[in-house]
């Protein structure tokens, strides 16, 4: 990528800083510190979860209020989440986290277990977009109580 056109910073220039920010973001959420969690995001952040909108966490959420709504819905839907992050990959203005989660899903208290990938897109020193891919079929089945 050409640094002159503004598409990406030089590969490797800020990757460690971005990885640290992503991990700090995960930690803040796990500790229930929503204010600290929201700090690294741009005001116009786009939070996209590639899942059916039947799920309270599915769809696209816009801005900081949208991200806050996503996590309020997440807390209402999931109980006792166990998250294991396997790998973090950074390149240019993106950081991808690959992991697996296991949780009880409300309202039927079914177990969901599945892999996920979360990609954080940076604009300067802030996160401007998040894309989450997970096993939506298994999650939807648990949510429906099947």
N, C-alpha and C positions, 0 to 999 in steps of 0.2 A: 504494500500500500504506500502511496505517496503522502508524506507528511504535509506537503504543501496544500493539497486539496482538502485537508481537514477530515478525511474519512476515518483514519485511525492514527493513534500515536505510534511512534516507532515501536515495533514489536519488542517486548521486554522492558520498556522504559518505566511503566507504572503497574505492571502486572502484580507484583508482590503487594503493593499498596491496595490494589483492588481486591485481591484475594482476602487480605486481612479485613477489609471493610465488609465483605460478604460474610465472613465467618463471625464478625462482631454483630452483624445484623441477625444471623441465626441465633446467636447467644442471647441477644436482647429479647427476641421473641420467646425463646424457651423460658426465659426468666420472667416473662409477662410484662416487660418494660416497653410498652407500646411507644411511648414518647421517644426513647432512645432508638427503638427500631425504625421509626419514621424519619429520623434525622438525615440519613444519607440519600434520601430520595428527592428528585426534582418535584416541584409543585405540580407539574403536569404528567407525572409518572403514569405509565400504562401497565397494568397488572393483568396478564392474560393467562387463564387456566383453560387448557384444551380439554374441557369436559362438558357434558350436557348441562344446560342451564337448569335442568330439573334439580341438580345438586346445588345447594346453597353457595358452594364455592366455585361453581362453573361459570365460565364466561369471561368478559373483560370488565375490569374495574378501572375507573379513571380518576387521577389525582390522588392526593393524600387521603381525602375522605373515602374514596373508593377502596384504597388499600386497607384503611381502617375497617370498612364494612366487610371486606374479605376476611380479615382476621377475626372479627366478631362472629361471623358466620362459621369460620373454621372451628372456633372454640365451642360453639353450640353444637356442631356436628360431630366432632371428634372428642373422645375421652381416653385419656391415658396413652398418648402418642409416644411411641418409641422410634426415634429417628437415628439412623446410622448413615453417616456420609462416608462414601467409599473413596471418592476422588474429586478433586477440584482441578479444573483445567482453565487456564487463562490464555487468551490471545487477543492482542489489540485491545479493543474496547469492550470485550465480552469475557465473562467468567461463567463457567458452567459447573454446577455441582451435581454429582451423580450419587444417588443414595437409595435407601430402602426404608420404608416406614411400616409400622404395625400399630394398629389402634382399634379400639372399640368404637363402633359407629352408632350414633344415636339416630333414630329413636328406638331401634330394635336391638341394640347392644350386640350387634354382629361384629365379628373380627374381620378387619381388612388388613391385608398385607400385600405390599407391592413396591415395585421400583419406581423411581422418579428421576427426572432431569429438570433442573431449574437453571435457566440461563438469565444472567443479569447483563443488561446493556448499559454502558456508561456514556454519559455526555459530560465531558470534562471530568470533574471529581465527584459527580453525583450519579446515582442510578436513575436512568430515565425510562427503562422498560424491563419488565420481568416476564418471562414465558415459562410456564410450567407444563410438563408432559408427565402423565402418570397412567397407571392402569385404570382407566375410567370405567371399563366394563366391570371389573371386580369391585370397584368402589360403589358404583351404582347398584350392583346386586346386593351388597351389604347394606346400603342406605335404604333399599326397598324391603329389607328383611328376608331376602331369598336365601 
